[in-house]
Amino acid sequence: MQIGQLAQTDNVYQTLAKNTSGAMSGTVSAKNEQVEISSAGKNAQAKWQDIASKYNVNNISTNERVEMAAQLRENNLISSEQHMKLVAPSSMNDDFTTKANYLADVQGSSEVAQGSPAALKLLSILEHLNELS
């Protein structure tokens, strides 16, 4: 897959100003941009896709979250802090095998509601995995 082989974007900026006669005058400039994704970037996207295909963040046990987090961390897709957030048990009584909608749990958490940067990043990771699955 060649994402962005040659992404050509026409950005048109038009400045309109009324002159004294009431007529409109404007200037237009067009710009072509080229975007390339490195092979490392393509490889990372493939790793995200592979991991997302193995796990359903809407129906996942703590054991599966631990496995998923390990794969994400081993592939340098998440930080150690994000890894720790993913592997943390949901509660003191977590049996580790019961599946739950982890994405919904994180979305409804007080940490996300309070705007915790770590919780928002965790939510972003889970949403990305969910979009890819």
Secondary structure, 3 states (H helix, E strand, C coil): CCCCCCCCCCCCEEEEEECCCCCEEEEEECCCCCCCCCHHHHHHHHHHHHHHHHCCCCCECHHHHHHHHHHHHHCCCCCHHHHHHHHCCCCCCCCCCCCECHHHHHHCCHHHHCCCHHHHHHHHHHHHHHHHC
